[in-house]
Amino acid sequence: MRKALVLLLASAALAACATNRMSDDARLALYSAHAGAPVNDIRYNNPIGWEKIDDDHLLLTMRPSEAYLLRISGPCLDWAAGTPTIIVSNNLNRLSAKFDRISVPGNPASCRIEEIRPVDVAAVRDARDAMAAG
């Protein structure tokens, strides 16, 4: 299983070389391969960044070595209103699956956070380095 995933990621990386950017599917496969089991909630205090993976997933980076793969309940990450900014609801500095929501300023729709999975950031970096070297 692990070898098949590595081959899938490697072929996705080679395909991405033509555009110099990994596809949404390849990035989701990379983060999913290095994500742990879902957790109910996480500490949420001033994240340093986030990355939209596709309409249903985003990577929330809390610190350089701490990131979470979030699965959200639908396509609410629409930048038609302007700058890609997100608003994350949270309660007492805790972000909870099945409760908190993600929204974009200017868009009345919001998405519920369905799942939160911790990501092994070092393993993702190693996999990216291996793909770039290969």
Secondary structure, DSSP 8 states (H G I E B T S, - for coil): -HHHHHHHHHHHHHHHHTTTS--HHHHHHHHHHTB-S-BSEEE-S--SEEEEEETTEEEEEEETTEEEEEEESS----GGGSS---EE--BTTEEETTT-EEE-TT---EEEEEEEEEE-HHHHHHHHHHHHH-
